[in-house]
Amino acid sequence: MERSHSKKAEVSGTELQKIRDILNRLEDRLRKTKKGLEATERALWKAEESYLEDTAAMGNIVKGFDRFRGKGTSGHASGKVRLSDRIFSQSSLTNPYPVEYYPEAYT
């Protein structure tokens, strides 16, 4: 014999309003968290770019420090930051910036 699960739970108007209030608070919290994450991603992207541009001539953790030690080529390194150089911002799965700044990498 099968059991029927067709009974609906009855919720009073007051309980329903409490549930809606909780849901609204959770949605607000989610929006704030997403905004905070986006701000952190943007700050990371800009800081990484600044570091890579500022250290391009002498060396950095991405390209190595051969130029600093005098073993690199004598020419001035390009300050242009490539997508492949962005090891920190690229480590985030939620970072929206590569598509905006490097659309050619995604075509």
N, CA, C and O atoms as CSV, one atom per row, in Angstrom:
chain,resi,resn,atom,element,x,y,z
A,1,MET,N,N,0.820,-1.171,0.000
A,1,MET,CA,C,0.000,0.000,0.000
A,1,MET,C,C,0.879,1.254,0.000
A,1,MET,O,O,1.797,1.376,0.811
A,2,GLU,N,N,0.594,2.172,-0.903
A,2,GLU,CA,C,1.375,3.393,-1.029
A,2,GLU,C,C,0.836,4.479,-0.116
A,2,GLU,O,O,-0.369,4.600,0.107
A,3,ARG,N,N,1.777,5.269,0.406
A,3,ARG,CA,C,1.381,6.404,1.223
A,3,ARG,C,C,1.186,7.620,0.322
A,3,ARG,O,O,1.938,7.823,-0.632
A,4,SER,N,N,0.219,8.386,0.618
A,4,SER,CA,C,-0.042,9.592,-0.156
A,4,SER,C,C,0.604,10.780,0.543
A,4,SER,O,O,0.412,10.986,1.741
A,5,HIS,N,N,1.368,11.555,-0.212
A,5,HIS,CA,C,2.018,12.751,0.306
A,5,HIS,C,C,1.331,14.006,-0.233
A,5,HIS,O,O,1.977,15.038,-0.415
A,6,SER,N,N,0.074,13.924,-0.479
A,6,SER,CA,C,-0.628,15.044,-1.099
A,6,SER,C,C,-1.101,16.087,-0.096
A,6,SER,O,O,-1.618,17.128,-0.501
A,7,LYS,N,N,-0.940,15.838,1.203
A,7,LYS,CA,C,-1.351,16.826,2.195
A,7,LYS,C,C,-0.429,18.030,2.124
A,7,LYS,O,O,0.793,17.887,2.073
A,8,LYS,N,N,-1.016,19.208,2.122
A,8,LYS,CA,C,-0.226,20.435,2.103
A,8,LYS,C,C,-0.080,20.955,3.519
A,8,LYS,O,O,-1.011,20.901,4.322
A,9,ALA,N,N,1.104,21.458,3.805
A,9,ALA,CA,C,1.330,22.056,5.117
A,9,ALA,C,C,0.629,23.403,5.152
A,9,ALA,O,O,0.715,24.192,4.211
A,10,GLU,N,N,-0.045,23.642,6.224
A,10,GLU,CA,C,-0.743,24.913,6.358
A,10,GLU,C,C,0.137,25.872,7.148
A,10,GLU,O,O,0.670,25.529,8.204
A,11,VAL,N,N,0.273,27.074,6.616
A,11,VAL,CA,C,1.099,28.089,7.244
A,11,VAL,C,C,0.228,29.318,7.455
A,11,VAL,O,O,-0.463,29.778,6.547
A,12,SER,N,N,0.279,29.832,8.664
A,12,SER,CA,C,-0.533,31.017,8.953
A,12,SER,C,C,0.068,32.239,8.276
A,12,SER,O,O,1.220,32.214,7.843
A,13,GLY,N,N,-0.700,33.284,8.188
A,13,GLY,CA,C,-0.238,34.533,7.576
A,13,GLY,C,C,0.954,35.115,8.298
A,13,GLY,O,O,1.862,35.649,7.663
A,14,THR,N,N,0.967,35.022,9.608
A,14,THR,CA,C,2.079,35.528,10.415
A,14,THR,C,C,3.351,34.733,10.141
A,14,THR,O,O,4.428,35.310,9.989
A,15,GLU,N,N,3.227,33.431,10.079
A,15,GLU,CA,C,4.389,32.576,9.800
A,15,GLU,C,C,4.914,32.832,8.395
A,15,GLU,O,O,6.124,32.870,8.175
A,16,LEU,N,N,4.009,33.005,7.456
A,16,LEU,CA,C,4.405,33.280,6.073
A,16,LEU,C,C,5.155,34.606,5.992
A,16,LEU,O,O,6.145,34.712,5.269
A,17,GLN,N,N,4.701,35.602,6.715
A,17,GLN,CA,C,5.374,36.904,6.721
A,17,GLN,C,C,6.764,36.791,7.331
A,17,GLN,O,O,7.705,37.419,6.844
A,18,LYS,N,N,6.906,35.998,8.391
A,18,LYS,CA,C,8.217,35.780,9.006
A,18,LYS,C,C,9.178,35.132,8.011
A,18,LYS,O,O,10.349,35.502,7.929
A,19,ILE,N,N,8.666,34.160,7.257
A,19,ILE,CA,C,9.485,33.471,6.253
A,19,ILE,C,C,9.901,34.449,5.161
A,19,ILE,O,O,11.050,34.435,4.719
A,20,ARG,N,N,8.975,35.298,4.725
A,20,ARG,CA,C,9.300,36.303,3.698
A,20,ARG,C,C,10.353,37.286,4.208
A,20,ARG,O,O,11.264,37.659,3.470
A,21,ASP,N,N,10.229,37.703,5.464
A,21,ASP,CA,C,11.214,38.616,6.052
A,21,ASP,C,C,12.602,37.984,6.094
A,21,ASP,O,O,13.603,38.623,5.773
A,22,ILE,N,N,12.638,36.720,6.495
A,22,ILE,CA,C,13.923,36.001,6.537
A,22,ILE,C,C,14.515,35.914,5.129
A,22,ILE,O,O,15.707,36.155,4.938
A,23,LEU,N,N,13.689,35.572,4.155
A,23,LEU,CA,C,14.147,35.471,2.770
A,23,LEU,C,C,14.667,36.816,2.264
A,23,LEU,O,O,15.698,36.867,1.593
A,24,ASN,N,N,13.968,37.895,2.578
A,24,ASN,CA,C,14.414,39.228,2.157
A,24,ASN,C,C,15.756,39.587,2.785
A,24,ASN,O,O,16.622,40.147,2.112
A,25,ARG,N,N,15.940,39.273,4.066
A,25,ARG,CA,C,17.219,39.544,4.728
A,25,ARG,C,C,18.344,38.728,4.097
A,25,ARG,O,O,19.451,39.232,3.904
A,26,LEU,N,N,18.057,37.472,3.778
A,26,LEU,CA,C,19.071,36.629,3.144
A,26,LEU,C,C,19.426,37.135,1.741
A,26,LEU,O,O,20.591,37.114,1.346
A,27,GLU,N,N,18.428,37.583,1.005
A,27,GLU,CA,C,18.694,38.132,-0.328
A,27,GLU,C,C,19.524,39.410,-0.243
A,27,GLU,O,O,20.426,39.618,-1.054
A,28,ASP,N,N,19.227,40.267,0.737
A,28,ASP,CA,C,20.025,41.483,0.942
A,28,ASP,C,C,21.467,41.132,1.283
A,28,ASP,O,O,22.407,41.746,0.777
A,29,ARG,N,N,21.625,40.139,2.146
A,29,ARG,CA,C,22.966,39.688,2.529
A,29,ARG,C,C,23.744,39.149,1.331
A,29,ARG,O,O,24.940,39.401,1.183
A,30,LEU,N,N,23.043,38.407,0.485
A,30,LEU,CA,C,23.679,37.863,-0.718
A,30,LEU,C,C,24.112,38.985,-1.651
A,30,LEU,O,O,25.216,38.943,-2.195
A,31,ARG,N,N,23.259,39.989,-1.844
A,31,ARG,CA,C,23.613,41.134,-2.700
A,31,ARG,C,C,24.845,41.852,-2.159
A,31,ARG,O,O,25.750,42.191,-2.921
A,32,LYS,N,N,24.882,42.084,-0.855
A,32,LYS,CA,C,26.027,42.768,-0.245
A,32,LYS,C,C,27.298,41.940,-0.379
A,32,LYS,O,O,28.375,42.480,-0.637
A,33,THR,N,N,27.171,40.644,-0.204
A,33,THR,CA,C,28.329,39.759,-0.336
A,33,THR,C,C,28.857,39.767,-1.765
A,33,THR,O,O,30.067,39.815,-1.982
A,34,LYS,N,N,27.957,39.719,-2.734
A,34,LYS,CA,C,28.378,39.763,-4.139
A,34,LYS,C,C,29.058,41.088,-4.469
A,34,LYS,O,O,30.052,41.117,-5.194
A,35,LYS,N,N,28.518,42.190,-3.932
A,35,LYS,CA,C,29.121,43.502,-4.153
A,35,LYS,C,C,30.521,43.564,-3.547
A,35,LYS,O,O,31.447,44.091,-4.163
A,36,GLY,N,N,30.670,43.026,-2.344
A,36,GLY,CA,C,31.968,42.996,-1.688
A,36,GLY,C,C,32.972,42.152,-2.454
A,36,GLY,O,O,34.137,42.527,-2.588
A,37,LEU,N,N,32.521,41.021,-2.952
A,37,LEU,CA,C,33.397,40.155,-3.736
A,37,LEU,C,C,33.837,40.859,-5.017
A,37,LEU,O,O,35.005,40.783,-5.401
A,38,GLU,N,N,32.920,41.533,-5.666
A,38,GLU,CA,C,33.258,42.268,-6.887
A,38,GLU,C,C,34.283,43.362,-6.604
A,38,GLU,O,O,35.216,43.553,-7.384
A,39,ALA,N,N,34.115,44.079,-5.495
A,39,ALA,CA,C,35.073,45.126,-5.129
A,39,ALA,C,C,36.452,44.526,-4.843
A,39,ALA,O,O,37.471,45.101,-5.225
A,40,THR,N,N,36.483,43.390,-4.183
A,40,THR,CA,C,37.752,42.721,-3.897
A,40,THR,C,C,38.418,42.255,-5.184
A,40,THR,O,O,39.631,42.394,-5.343
A,41,GLU,N,N,37.630,41.702,-6.103
A,41,GLU,CA,C,38.162,41.257,-7.397
A,41,GLU,C,C,38.750,42.436,-8.175
A,41,GLU,O,O,39.822,42.320,-8.769
A,42,ARG,N,N,38.048,43.565,-8.169
A,42,ARG,CA,C,38.500,44.764,-8.882
A,42,ARG,C,C,39.808,45.272,-8.274
A,42,ARG,O,O,40.733,45.627,-9.003
A,43,ALA,N,N,39.887,45.307,-6.943
A,43,ALA,CA,C,41.095,45.770,-6.264
A,43,ALA,C,C,42.273,44.844,-6.556
A,43,ALA,O,O,43.389,45.311,-6.785
A,44,LEU,N,N,42.032,43.548,-6.549
A,44,LEU,CA,C,43.086,42.582,-6.861
A,44,LEU,C,C,43.583,42.770,-8.281
A,44,LEU,O,O,44.790,42.755,-8.525
A,45,TRP,N,N,42.659,42.948,-9.225
A,45,TRP,CA,C,43.009,43.131,-10.634
A,45,TRP,C,C,43.909,44.357,-10.801
A,45,TRP,O,O,44.933,44.295,-11.482
A,46,LYS,N,N,43.517,45.473,-10.172
A,46,LYS,CA,C,44.273,46.715,-10.307
A,46,LYS,C,C,45.629,46.636,-9.607
A,46,LYS,O,O,46.628,47.115,-10.144
A,47,ALA,N,N,45.675,46.044,-8.425
A,47,ALA,CA,C,46.942,45.910,-7.703
A,47,ALA,C,C,47.911,45.001,-8.456
A,47,ALA,O,O,49.109,45.276,-8.525
A,48,GLU,N,N,47.389,43.932,-9.011
A,48,GLU,CA,C,48.228,43.016,-9.779
A,48,GLU,C,C,48.784,43.715,-11.011
A,48,GLU,O,O,49.960,43.570,-11.342
A,49,GLU,N,N,47.927,44.475,-11.687
A,49,GLU,CA,C,48.370,45.202,-12.879
A,49,GLU,C,C,49.461,46.211,-12.526
A,49,GLU,O,O,50.466,46.319,-13.229
A,50,SER,N,N,49.261,46.937,-11.449
A,50,SER,CA,C,50.250,47.913,-11.010
A,50,SER,C,C,51.592,47.236,-10.697
A,50,SER,O,O,52.649,47.710,-11.114
A,51,TYR,N,N,51.532,46.140,-9.969
A,51,TYR,CA,C,52.753,45.404,-9.629
A,51,TYR,C,C,53.467,44.923,-10.892
A,51,TYR,O,O,54.679,45.092,-11.022
A,52,LEU,N,N,52.730,44.331,-11.809
A,52,LEU,CA,C,53.349,43.785,-13.019
A,52,LEU,C,C,53.936,44.887,-13.901
A,52,LEU,O,O,54.996,44.701,-14.499
A,53,GLU,N,N,53.268,46.016,-13.984
A,53,GLU,CA,C,53.800,47.137,-14.773
A,53,GLU,C,C,55.032,47.744,-14.111
A,53,GLU,O,O,56.023,48.035,-14.781
A,54,ASP,N,N,54.967,47.934,-12.803
A,54,ASP,CA,C,56.069,48.570,-12.073
A,54,ASP,C,C,57.329,47.719,-12.022
A,54,ASP,O,O,58.434,48.252,-11.915
A,55,THR,N,N,57.176,46.423,-12.097
A,55,THR,CA,C,58.339,45.537,-11.954
A,55,THR,C,C,58.777,44.900,-13.271
A,55,THR,O,O,59.663,44.045,-13.278
A,56,ALA,N,N,58.174,45.302,-14.371
A,56,ALA,CA,C,58.477,44.675,-15.665
A,56,ALA,C,C,59.943,44.824,-16.059
A,56,ALA,O,O,60.515,43.903,-16.642
A,57,ALA,N,N,60.558,45.955,-15.755
A,57,ALA,CA,C,61.934,46.210,-16.186
A,57,ALA,C,C,62.964,45.373,-15.432
A,57,ALA,O,O,63.949,44.928,-16.021
A,58,MET,N,N,62.748,45.159,-14.145
A,58,MET,CA,C,63.762,44.468,-13.346
A,58,MET,C,C,63.416,43.021,-13.010
A,58,MET,O,O,64.306,42.220,-12.722
A,59,GLY,N,N,62.154,42.688,-13.044
A,59,GLY,CA,C,61.752,41.326,-12.740
A,59,GLY,C,C,60.691,41.276,-11.670
A,59,GLY,O,O,60.541,42.196,-10.865
A,60,ASN,N,N,59.957,40.178,-11.681
A,60,ASN,CA,C,58.899,39.991,-10.693
A,60,ASN,C,C,58.642,38.494,-10.522
A,60,ASN,O,O,59.316,37.672,-11.142
A,61,ILE,N,N,57.690,38.148,-9.701
A,61,ILE,CA,C,57.467,36.733,-9.420
A,61,ILE,C,C,56.896,35.968,-10.603
A,61,ILE,O,O,56.963,34.739,-10.630
A,62,VAL,N,N,56.338,36.669,-11.577
A,62,VAL,CA,C,55.784,36.003,-12.756
A,62,VAL,C,C,56.866,35.761,-13.808
A,62,VAL,O,O,56.976,34.659,-14.347
A,63,LYS,N,N,57.652,36.777,-14.094
A,63,LYS,CA,C,58.672,36.698,-15.143
A,63,LYS,C,C,60.027,36.226,-14.643
A,63,LYS,O,O,60.881,35.824,-15.434
A,64,GLY,N,N,60.223,36.274,-13.345
A,64,GLY,CA,C,61.522,35.916,-12.794
A,64,GLY,C,C,62.355,37.160,-12.548
A,64,GLY,O,O,61.956,38.265,-12.914
A,65,PHE,N,N,63.523,36.979,-11.921
A,65,PHE,CA,C,64.358,38.109,-11.528
A,65,PHE,C,C,65.701,38.120,-12.255
A,65,PHE,O,O,66.674,38.667,-11.737
A,66,ASP,N,N,65.767,37.529,-13.440
A,66,ASP,CA,C,67.029,37.496,-14.180
A,66,ASP,C,C,67.537,38.889,-14.515
A,66,ASP,O,O,68.739,39.140,-14.430
A,67,ARG,N,N,66.653,39.794,-14.892
A,67,ARG,CA,C,67.079,41.161,-15.206
A,67,ARG,C,C,67.661,41.842,-13.971
A,67,ARG,O,O,68.654,42.563,-14.075
A,68,PHE,N,N,67.075,41.629,-12.837
A,68,PHE,CA,C,67.559,42.223,-11.595
A,68,PHE,C,C,68.959,41.712,-11.270
A,68,PHE,O,O,69.806,42.472,-10.801
A,69,ARG,N,N,69.199,40.440,-11.516
A,69,ARG,CA,C,70.498,39.835,-11.222
A,69,ARG,C,C,71.502,40.085,-12.329
A,69,ARG,O,O,72.652,39.656,-12.235
A,70,GLY,N,N,71.074,40.781,-13.388
A,70,GLY,CA,C,71.993,41.109,-14.472
A,70,GLY,C,C,72.154,40.016,-15.507
A,70,GLY,O,O,73.059,40.095,-16.339
A,71,LYS,N,N,71.308,38.999,-15.484
A,71,LYS,CA,C,71.439,37.884,-16.410
A,71,LYS,C,C,70.443,37.956,-17.560
A,71,LYS,O,O,70.498,37.143,-18.482
A,72,GLY,N,N,69.541,38.916,-17.508
A,72,GLY,CA,C,68.510,39.024,-18.540
A,72,GLY,C,C,68.999,39.817,-19.730
A,72,GLY,O,O,70.157,40.231,-19.787
A,73,THR,N,N,68.115,40.020,-20.668
A,73,THR,CA,C,68.454,40.815,-21.844
A,73,THR,C,C,68.619,42.261,-21.434
A,73,THR,O,O,68.088,42.677,-20.404
A,74,SER,N,N,69.343,43.028,-22.218
A,74,SER,CA,C,69.655,44.399,-21.839
A,74,SER,C,C,68.548,45.378,-22.194
A,74,SER,O,O,68.562,46.504,-21.697
A,75,GLY,N,N,67.604,45.003,-23.021
A,75,GLY,CA,C,66.536,45.913,-23.426
A,75,GLY,C,C,65.533,46.143,-22.307
A,75,GLY,O,O,65.456,45.374,-21.349
A,76,HIS,N,N,64.766,47.216,-22.451
A,76,HIS,CA,C,63.727,47.536,-21.464
A,76,HIS,C,C,62.521,46.631,-21.696
A,76,HIS,O,O,62.021,46.527,-22.816
A,77,ALA,N,N,62.067,45.993,-20.656
A,77,ALA,CA,C,60.922,45.087,-20.765
A,77,ALA,C,C,59.645,45.888,-20.987
A,77,ALA,O,O,59.495,46.995,-20.470
A,78,SER,N,N,58.749,45.329,-21.744
A,78,SER,CA,C,57.464,45.962,-21.995
A,78,SER,C,C,56.638,45.964,-20.719
A,78,SER,O,O,56.601,44.973,-19.990
A,79,GLY,N,N,55.978,47.083,-20.455
A,79,GLY,CA,C,55.143,47.174,-19.277
A,79,GLY,C,C,53.734,46.665,-19.513
A,79,GLY,O,O,52.912,46.678,-18.596
A,80,LYS,N,N,53.440,46.216,-20.723
A,80,LYS,CA,C,52.095,45.730,-21.040
A,80,LYS,C,C,51.845,44.411,-20.328
A,80,LYS,O,O,52.644,43.479,-20.415
A,81,VAL,N,N,50.753,44.351,-19.640
A,81,VAL,CA,C,50.404,43.158,-18.872
A,81,VAL,C,C,49.572,42.227,-19.745
A,81,VAL,O,O,48.548,42.625,-20.301
A,82,ARG,N,N,50.018,41.007,-19.854
A,82,ARG,CA,C,49.278,40.003,-20.629
A,82,ARG,C,C,48.374,39.206,-19.698
A,82,ARG,O,O,48.627,39.099,-18.498
A,83,LEU,N,N,47.334,38.660,-20.267
A,83,LEU,CA,C,46.401,37.847,-19.488
A,83,LEU,C,C,47.124,36.677,-18.821
A,83,LEU,O,O,46.832,36.335,-17.675
A,84,SER,N,N,48.051,36.075,-19.527
A,84,SER,CA,C,48.775,34.921,-18.974
A,84,SER,C,C,49.672,35.303,-17.790
A,84,SER,O,O,50.083,34.429,-17.026
A,85,ASP,N,N,49.980,36.595,-17.629
A,85,ASP,CA,C,50.794,37.049,-16.498
A,85,ASP,C,C,49.974,37.186,-15.219
A,85,ASP,O,O,50.535,37.267,-14.126
A,86,ARG,N,N,48.692,37.212,-15.347
A,86,ARG,CA,C,47.811,37.483,-14.203
A,86,ARG,C,C,47.513,36.195,-13.430
A,86,ARG,O,O,46.435,35.616,-13.559
A,87,ILE,N,N,48.473,35.765,-12.636
A,87,ILE,CA,C,48.284,34.506,-11.907
A,87,ILE,C,C,47.392,34.665,-10.682
A,87,ILE,O,O,46.760,33.700,-10.253
A,88,PHE,N,N,47.331,35.858,-10.117
A,88,PHE,CA,C,46.513,36.049,-8.915
A,88,PHE,C,C,45.047,36.254,-9.268
A,88,PHE,O,O,44.182,35.535,-8.767
A,89,SER,N,N,44.763,37.225,-10.124
A,89,SER,CA,C,43.362,37.472,-10.456
A,89,SER,C,C,42.775,36.310,-11.254
A,89,SER,O,O,41.569,36.070,-11.192
A,90,GLN,N,N,43.594,35.597,-11.990
A,90,GLN,CA,C,43.104,34.445,-12.746
A,90,GLN,C,C,42.836,33.245,-11.850
A,90,GLN,O,O,42.200,32.282,-12.279
A,91,SER,N,N,43.313,33.292,-10.618
A,91,SER,CA,C,43.080,32.164,-9.716
A,91,SER,C,C,41.667,32.180,-9.135
A,91,SER,O,O,41.244,31.216,-8.497
A,92,SER,N,N,40.950,33.257,-9.352
A,92,SER,CA,C,39.582,33.366,-8.847
A,92,SER,C,C,38.593,32.949,-9.922
A,92,SER,O,O,38.655,33.428,-11.054
A,93,LEU,N,N,37.692,32.065,-9.567
A,93,LEU,CA,C,36.688,31.608,-10.526
A,93,LEU,C,C,35.607,32.641,-10.792
A,93,LEU,O,O,34.889,32.552,-11.788
A,94,THR,N,N,35.489,33.617,-9.909
A,94,THR,CA,C,34.419,34.597,-10.049
A,94,THR,C,C,34.881,35.916,-10.650
A,94,THR,O,O,34.074,36.836,-10.783
A,95,ASN,N,N,36.135,36.037,-11.012
A,95,ASN,CA,C,36.662,37.294,-11.523
A,95,ASN,C,C,36.062,37.627,-12.888
A,95,ASN,O,O,36.273,36.877,-13.841
A,96,PRO,N,N,35.324,38.727,-13.010
A,96,PRO,CA,C,34.694,39.084,-14.270
A,96,PRO,C,C,35.590,39.897,-15.201
A,96,PRO,O,O,35.211,40.138,-16.348
A,97,TYR,N,N,36.748,40.320,-14.749
A,97,TYR,CA,C,37.529,41.288,-15.494
A,97,TYR,C,C,38.256,40.777,-16.728
A,97,TYR,O,O,38.395,41.550,-17.676
A,98,PRO,N,N,38.723,39.559,-16.790
A,98,PRO,CA,C,39.434,39.146,-17.997
A,98,PRO,C,C,38.610,39.305,-19.267
A,98,PRO,O,O,39.145,39.733,-20.290
A,99,VAL,N,N,37.358,38.983,-19.233
A,99,VAL,CA,C,36.530,39.083,-20.425
A,99,VAL,C,C,36.401,40.541,-20.847
A,99,VAL,O,O,36.429,40.847,-22.039
A,100,GLU,N,N,36.262,41.438,-19.880
A,100,GLU,CA,C,36.132,42.858,-20.189
A,100,GLU,C,C,37.420,43.441,-20.767
A,100,GLU,O,O,37.370,44.201,-21.734
A,101,TYR,N,N,38.560,43.098,-20.195
A,101,TYR,CA,C,39.818,43.700,-20.583
A,101,TYR,C,C,40.542,42.959,-21.699
A,101,TYR,O,O,41.343,43.551,-22.423
A,102,TYR,N,N,40.272,41.697,-21.839
A,102,TYR,CA,C,40.953,40.872,-22.839
A,102,TYR,C,C,39.967,40.055,-23.654
A,102,TYR,O,O,40.037,38.826,-23.633
A,103,PRO,N,N,39.052,40.691,-24.370
A,103,PRO,CA,C,38.055,39.915,-25.119
A,103,PRO,C,C,38.681,39.018,-26.186
A,103,PRO,O,O,38.132,37.969,-26.524
A,104,GLU,N,N,39.834,39.437,-26.715
A,104,GLU,CA,C,40.486,38.631,-27.760
A,104,GLU,C,C,40.943,37.269,-27.246
A,104,GLU,O,O,41.094,36.327,-28.024
A,105,ALA,N,N,41.161,37.166,-25.948
A,105,ALA,CA,C,41.594,35.887,-25.375
A,105,ALA,C,C,40.459,34.887,-25.288
A,105,ALA,O,O,40.696,33.698,-25.076
A,106,TYR,N,N,39.240,35.348,-25.449
A,106,TYR,CA,C,38.091,34.479,-25.292
A,106,TYR,C,C,37.331,34.263,-26.593
A,106,TYR,O,O,36.186,33.811,-26.580
A,107,THR,N,N,37.960,34.585,-27.708
A,107,THR,CA,C,37.287,34.386,-28.995
A,107,THR,C,C,37.854,33.186,-29.702
A,107,THR,O,O,37.417,32.854,-30.804
